Amino acid sequence: MPLSVEGRPDEDQAMATIHAALDAGVRLIDTADSYHWHAGEVGHNERLIARALAAYGRGSEEVLVATKGGRGRPGDGSWTVNGDPRHLRRAAEASAARLGVEAIGLYQLHKPDPAVPFADSVGALRDLADAGTIRMAGLSNVDREQIGIAQEILGPYLVSVQNRFSPAHQSTRDTLDLCTELGLAFLPWSPLGGISLSAVDDPGTGAPTPDSPFHALARARGVSPQQVCLAWHLARSPVVVPIPGARRPASIRDSAAAAGLTLSAEEVAGLCL
């Protein structure tokens, strides 16, 4: 998302960031048709990813691109929601065309629409799967009850849940627990929230500088606080796949390195905020 919304980098930097992720071993890229800035550029991020994968060449066929439908951006900074089954079917077909694929690897309902019965929106994903437009289905911004409803409708097509979860936002822990129980991948969005929950004065400049358990452990391990936070996510459950955003190659390289950082049980306990 950071590569296509407000404050996005130029295309050269965006492409370099995606390629740096692939070089680092990342094989899941999460996007959405609503990841764009201005009105009239729906699918900006999907088209960017398609170009980046085509330019990368060998190895790009191993990448799972997960996209989403059901939200919109009018261009004024706001977000809308549309869970109408007809819209979702059209949106998925358009996403597949932008990505240049016959079938989308993972298609996710971006957010339940309060104006549309949830089962109807999920039913559209089932129709898309049965038609071969998508291979797997996922949910985003849902609760435990909605996961249960979707599982009944989608059956084995349902493979993932993408909810907001971070050190600062743990109210969706019950959905993480349910995903662990069911064997569904859990993709925390905005996973780095809350790693700087306090501040102390820098002894050299006197300016406030972040200090938290994540910063303290990062100093002790010689890594970044962001790596520690992502390792904290990975330690919570084997189904967790955090999806940090990045605007620069250096940022995504740092995030990817968290996969090689194993925290002890004592370290994980010390990070509980």
HELIX and SHEET records of a PDB file:
HELIX    1   1 GLU A   11  ASP A   23  1                                  13    
HELIX    2   2 HIS A   44  TYR A   56  1                                  13    
HELIX    3   3 SER A   60  GLU A   62  5                                   3    
HELIX    4   4 PRO A   85  LEU A   99  1                                  15    
HELIX    5   5 PHE A  118  ALA A  131  1                                  14    
HELIX    6   6 ARG A  144  LEU A  154  1                                  11    
HELIX    7   7 GLY A  155  TYR A  157  5                                   3    
HELIX    8   8 ARG A  173  LEU A  182  1                                  10    
HELIX    9   9 PRO A  213  ARG A  221  1                                   9    
HELIX   10  10 PRO A  225  ARG A  236  1                                  12    
HELIX   11  11 PRO A  249  ALA A  256  1                                   8    
HELIX   12  12 ALA A  257  GLY A  260  5                                   4    
HELIX   13  13 ALA A  265  GLY A  270  1                                   6    
SHEET    1   A 6 LEU A  28  ASP A  30  0                                        
SHEET    2   A 6 LEU A  64  GLY A  69  1                                        
SHEET    3   A 6 ILE A 104  LEU A 109  1                                        
SHEET    4   A 6 ILE A 134  SER A 140  1                                        
SHEET    5   A 6 LEU A 158  GLN A 162  1                                        
SHEET    6   A 6 ALA A 185  PHE A 186  1                                        
SHEET    1   B 2 ARG A  71  GLY A  72  0                                        
SHEET    2   B 2 THR A  80  VAL A  81 -1                                        
SHEET    1   C 2 ALA A 199  ASP A 201  0                                        
SHEET    2   C 2 PRO A 208  PRO A 210 -1                                        
END                                                                             
